[in-house]
C-alpha cells in the first residue's frame, strides 16, 4: 500500500484564485483516498470558499499566509521580501518535509526561483527544468526545458534527457521513451552551437533512448516522447503550440458563424469538434513539474480551473508513489560516480 | 512606367519540378506584362512542359543547366561542385546582372549558400536573413530570420529589423511597421543573452518602429508586423506554426468523419472551413526572400505548386519596382557613415 501524499497548494495563485484552488482540492480528496492537501494562503478567503463544499475535514488543512506574490513582480525580489506569501510558505512546507509537493498557478518566475532557492536541487542536478506535457496527434510528449534555464549548457541538456525519460517511463507509462533534441534539420551536422555540442553527448548517454534530432514541424505529430531543448526554444515551442491552436480554433468558429448554411453545419459537428479541441487541451494532463528538486514543485497554467488543479494534485500522488525523485537521484548519482 | 523585371526561375527545384515551375512562369507572364522569365534547367524536360501552353514566346526563355542539386546534398559542396546546376546557373544570371531575381523551390541550404557566395551581400550587410510572411489572425507578419544564420549576433538582428521594416513598408504597404523582438516574456529584463543585448540596440535604432518584446503566444494573433529573431528560434516558430496547423486541421477532418451526424455537418461547413484554411496558407503570399543580397533571391516551399511559383514571380516584380535593394543599401550605408 502507498503512503499518504501531502500536497501544499497555493490557494492565492492564478486568475481564478482562491475558488479554483479550493474546488480543485475538494475534488482531489474526493477522488483519491491517498492524498492530504494544505491550502496555503489568506485564511479567511479560503475558509469562505471551503464552506461551500462537503468533504472530509481531516484531509484538507488551511495554512495561513498573509501575502500574495503578484504575476508582474520581479521574482527574485518577491521571493526574498514576501516571506509570508503563499508561495514561500508552501515551498517551506516541502523544504521541511511537511509536504511532498507544492502546486501553484501563480507567477511562473516566482515558482522557478522559489523552487531553486527554497526547495533546492537534488545533489548533482545542475539545473531544474520545467517540463510540461504537450498534446500531439499520437497522445502527448514531454517538453523539457520550457522556461527555467535560458542559455543552458550541453551537460544540462543531458541531465534534462535523463530526468525526462524517468518521468515519461514512470509517470506516463511509456516504455523506453524516445528522446530527441529539438533541431532545425534532421542531420547531425545541423543546428546551433549548443545543439552540435550536445548531440554527441546524448548519443553516448546509455540511460536514454536517443533517436536524434526532432524538427519543430514534427513535434505536433508526436515524433518523440521526450523533446530536449534549452528554455528559450522550449518556451517558443509551448507558446507557438498554444497560440496557433487558439487562433486557428477561433478562426474556425468565426468561419462557422459566417453563413446560415455553416451555422446549421456547426450545430451538427459541435460534439465532434469538441472532442478534437479537448484532445489538444494541455490542462487534461495537469501542470508542468519542475524536475530535479528535493521535493516536487508543479506549475499549472495561470488560467487554471479546478479541473486542472485537481488533475495536478493527482499527478503529485503518482509522482510521489512512483518515487521519481529517488530514481532521479540514483541516475544522477551514477553519473557523478562514473566521473570520479 | 516601370521597366521589365527579369526573373530567373529554377525549373528543376522542388517536389513538382519542372511542371509547377513551367506553369507558374506561364501564368505569371499572362498576368503581369512587366516580367520576363528565364526557365533554368534541363532544356528538353522544360521544353516538353512548355509546349503544353500558349504564351508570348519572347517573354519566356529557357537557359540550359544540365545538373540538379538534390534536397539531401550537403549545400556547400553542392554549390562548389555542381557548376552546371540550375541553382548555380540561375544565381549567376543575377550576379551578372542578366536577371533581377532568382526563385527556387529546391534545397534551402543550397539557395542560402548560393545566395551568399554567388550573388553576394550588399556592402555593409553582415548576414542575409531569410524572411517569410506568416499568416496571422490580422493578416500576416514578417519573420526574420527563419533559417539562414544560427548563432547570430546583436548587430545582425538590428540589420534584420531595418531590412524587414523596409520590406513590410514597401512591398506589403504597412505604414510604420511595428517591430518586435521574439522573447519569452514582455519585460525588458527577460530573455537569453542575445535578446538582452539586442533589446537596447533596437530601442536606439531610429529607422524602425520598435515596440519591444513579442511572446511566441502572441505571434499567431499578429501582435507585430516584423518579428526579429535568430534563425534557430525563427525556424522553430515557422515549423511549429505549420506543424500545429496541419495536425489540428487533419484532426478536425478526422473528427468530422467520426459519425453520420458530423459527416452531414461537414458537407454544410465545407466552404466556410476552406476559407479559414486558405487564410492560414502561407503560399498565398509567395516565397521567402533572402534579404540584403546584390539582387533578389526567393525560396519557395519544396512542395510549391504553380500558384505559389506564379505569386512569387509577381512578388519579384514588386520588389524590383519598389527598388528595395537601393533602399536597403541607403539604410545600411547611413549606419556605417554614422559609425565612422
Interface residues (C-beta under 8 A of the other chain):
Chain A: X74 X136 X137 X147 X150 X151 X182 X184 X189 X191 X192 X193 X195 X215 X216 X217 X218 X219 X220 X221 X230 X231 X232 X233 X235 X236 X237 X238 X239 X240 X241 X242 X243 X244 X245 X246 X247 X248 X249 X250 X251 X252 X254 X255 X256 X258 X259 X261 X262 X264 X265 X266 X267 X268 X269 X271 X272 X273 X275 X276 X279 X280
Chain B: X74 X136 X137 X147 X150 X151 X182 X184 X189 X191 X192 X193 X195 X215 X216 X217 X218 X219 X220 X221 X230 X231 X232 X233 X235 X236 X237 X238 X239 X240 X241 X242 X243 X244 X245 X246 X247 X248 X249 X250 X251 X252 X254 X255 X256 X258 X259 X261 X262 X264 X265 X266 X267 X268 X269 X271 X272 X273 X275 X276 X279 X280
